[in-house]
């Protein structure tokens, strides 16, 4: 299932969401060289979050394989700022585009509930929470963690609490058959969260890279916890579909 749009109006121009998307795109272009092997590897090794290096669990000179012919050589001097820089780096085109698409679909309405500056602070805190849970899950890992998906998980956690009954339109792939359906946000985002938890449990004790499931879980939970603090009631109140008392849309409605 892949979201293509929602039925949630916005009232504020989503300046912060656009800015975050722009910063991720700028990092991909100017820091990661549009995914060319040299700049991509250097950025991931130097600016990605490496739990074992950050916590001094791994000695300098440790080599971490990142794929055929590619390794990171750890220097042992990982800096705290990788907690932030890692949020704006990606491992490939699909990684970047997928994350930015989810941020665009759900970020504008969450920003609409908080205002621009609050949303940026909220986003960064969710990203830190995501990194924190991933570190706790595997503190000795030498695999660099990059991507905005932990912070975006926080945005999705906020969305499910703010607008649980809003229709989200999804592309559904059934083999060679592709269709579209509209489902309540609570179903789509709840299903996404469940998949992350299952994937996280399955990944415990596994070696090597892959999806940072616990970062997604940590970001999502942080979003649920933080949104009551960051939302502004007067901004949320003007949305026609906020909260559980909104008129429920017909679930599982097929879109022609």
C-alpha positions in Angstrom: 0.0 0.0 0.0 1.4 3.4 -1.0 -0.4 6.7 -0.1 -1.1 9.1 -2.9 -3.1 11.8 -1.2 -5.4 12.5 1.7 -8.7 14.3 2.0 -7.4 16.8 4.7 -7.5 20.5 3.9 -4.7 22.8 5.0 -5.0 26.4 6.1 -1.3 27.5 6.6 1.2 27.5 3.8 3.4 24.5 4.7 6.6 26.5 4.7 8.4 24.2 7.2 7.5 21.0 5.3 8.7 22.5 2.1 11.9 23.6 3.8 12.6 20.2 5.3 12.0 18.6 1.9 14.4 21.2 0.3 17.1 20.5 2.9 16.9 16.7 2.3 17.1 17.3 -1.5 20.0 19.8 -1.0 21.9 17.2 1.1 21.3 14.6 -1.6 22.6 16.9 -4.4 25.5 18.8 -2.7 26.7 16.4 0.0 25.9 13.0 -1.4 26.6 13.8 -5.1 23.2 12.6 -6.4 24.1 9.1 -5.2 27.5 8.8 -7.0 29.5 6.0 -5.2 32.3 8.2 -3.8 30.3 11.1 -2.3 27.5 8.7 -1.2 29.9 6.4 0.7 31.8 9.3 2.2 28.7 11.1 3.5 27.2 7.9 5.0 30.4 7.0 6.8 31.2 10.5 8.0 27.8 12.0 8.7 25.6 8.9 9.3 24.8 7.8 12.8 26.9 4.8 13.9 25.8 3.6 17.3 28.9 1.6 18.2 31.2 4.5 17.3 29.1 7.1 19.0 29.0 5.1 22.2 32.7 4.1 21.9 31.8 0.4 21.6 33.9 -0.1 18.5 37.7 0.7 18.3 39.2 3.0 15.7 40.0 1.1 12.5 37.0 -1.2 12.6 35.8 -1.9 9.0 32.1 -2.1 8.3 31.0 -3.6 4.9 28.3 -1.5 3.2 28.0 -3.6 0.1 30.2 -5.2 -2.6 33.5 -3.4 -2.6 32.4 -0.7 -0.2 33.4 -0.4 3.5 33.5 2.2 6.2 36.6 2.5 8.3 35.6 3.9 11.7 37.8 6.6 13.1 36.5 6.3 16.7 35.7 10.0 16.9 32.0 10.1 16.0 30.4 13.4 16.9 27.1 14.2 18.5 26.0 16.1 15.5 25.6 12.9 13.5 22.3 12.5 15.5 21.1 15.4 13.3 23.0 15.1 10.1 21.9 11.5 9.7 18.3 12.7 9.4 19.0 14.5 6.2 21.0 11.8 4.4 19.7 8.9 2.3 21.0 5.7 0.9 19.5 6.0 -2.6 17.0 7.7 -4.9 14.1 5.5 -3.9 14.9 6.0 -0.2 14.9 9.8 -0.6 11.8 10.0 -2.9 9.8 7.6 -0.7 10.6 9.5 2.5 9.9 12.9 1.0 6.6 11.7 -0.5 5.4 10.5 3.0 6.6 13.8 4.5 4.6 15.8 1.9 1.4 13.7 2.3 1.3 13.9 6.1 3.6 16.8 7.1 1.6 19.7 5.8 -1.4 18.8 8.0 0.7 18.2 11.1 2.4 21.5 10.5 -1.0 23.1 10.1 -1.9 21.9 13.7 1.3 23.4 15.2 2.6 26.3 13.2 5.9 26.5 11.4 8.5 26.7 14.2 6.8 24.3 16.5 6.6 21.8 13.7 10.4 22.0 13.0 11.2 21.5 16.7 8.7 18.6 16.9 10.2 17.0 13.8 13.8 17.2 15.1 12.8 15.8 18.5 11.0 12.9 16.8 14.2 12.2 14.8 16.2 12.2 18.0 13.8 9.8 19.6 14.0 7.6 16.6 17.8 7.5 16.7 17.7 6.9 20.4 15.6 3.8 20.2 17.6 2.4 17.3 20.8 2.9 19.4 19.2 1.1 22.4 18.1 -1.8 20.1 21.7 -2.3 18.9 24.2 -0.2 20.7 27.3 -1.9 19.3 26.2 -1.7 15.7 28.8 -0.4 13.3 26.3 0.1 10.4 25.6 3.8 9.7 22.0 4.9 10.0 20.7 7.5 7.6 17.3 8.7 6.5 14.5 11.0 7.5 12.1 8.1 8.1 12.4 8.2 11.9 11.4 11.8 12.1 8.7 11.2 9.5 7.5 8.3 11.6 6.9 11.0 14.3 4.8 13.0 11.8 2.7 9.9 11.1 2.3 9.3 14.8 1.0 12.8 15.2 -1.3 12.5 12.3 -3.0 9.3 13.6 -3.8 11.1 16.8 -4.9 14.4 15.2 -6.9 13.1 12.2 -7.6 9.4 12.7 -10.7 9.3 10.4 -9.4 11.3 7.5 -9.4 9.4 4.2 -6.0 8.4 2.9 -6.0 7.3 -0.8 -3.7 4.3 -1.4 -2.3 2.6 -4.4 -2.6 -1.2 -3.9 -0.5 -3.6 -5.9 -2.0 -7.1 -6.3 0.5 -8.8 -8.6 0.0 -7.2 -12.0 -3.3 -5.6 -10.9 -3.1 -2.1 -9.5 -6.1 -0.4 -7.9 -6.8 2.5 -5.5 -8.7 2.5 -2.2 -9.5 5.1 0.4 -9.2 4.0 4.0 -9.2 5.9 7.4 -5.8 7.2 8.4 -5.9 5.1 11.6 -6.0 2.0 9.5 -3.2 2.9 7.1 -0.9 4.3 9.7 -1.7 1.7 12.3 -0.9 -1.0 9.8 2.4 0.8 9.0 3.3 0.9 12.7 2.5 -2.8 13.2 4.8 -3.7 10.3 7.6 -1.7 11.9 7.2 -3.4 15.3 7.1 -6.9 13.7 10.2 -6.0 11.6 11.9 -4.7 14.6 11.4 -7.8 16.7 12.6 -9.9 13.7 15.7 -7.8 13.3 16.9 -8.2 17.0 20.3 -9.8 17.0 20.7 -9.6 13.3 24.0 -8.5 11.8 24.5 -6.1 8.9 22.4 -3.3 7.5 18.8 -3.1 6.5 15.7 -1.1 7.5 16.0 0.7 10.9 12.6 -0.6 12.1 13.2 0.5 15.7 13.9 4.1 14.5 10.5 4.1 12.9 8.9 2.8 16.0 10.7 5.3 18.2 9.8 8.2 16.0 6.1 7.2 15.7 5.8 6.8 19.5 7.5 10.1 20.1 5.0 11.7 17.7 2.1 10.3 19.6 3.5 11.5 22.9 4.7 14.9 21.8 1.7 16.1 19.6 -0.5 17.0 22.6 2.3 19.4 23.7 3.0 20.9 20.4 -0.4 21.2 18.8 -2.3 24.5 19.1 -5.9 23.9 19.9 -7.2 26.9 17.9 -5.4 25.6 14.8 -6.6 22.0 15.2 -10.2 23.1 15.9 -10.7 24.6 12.4 -10.0 21.3 10.7 -13.3 19.6 9.8 -12.0 16.1 10.3 -9.9 16.4 13.5 -10.3 13.9 16.3 -12.5 10.8 16.7 -15.7 12.9 16.8 -15.3 13.8 13.1 -17.9 12.4 10.7 -16.3 9.1 9.7 -15.6 8.6 6.0 -16.7 5.3 4.5 -13.8 2.9 5.0 -12.3 0.7 2.3 -14.1 2.8 -0.4 -12.8 2.0 -3.9 -11.9 5.0 -5.9 -12.9 4.8 -9.6 
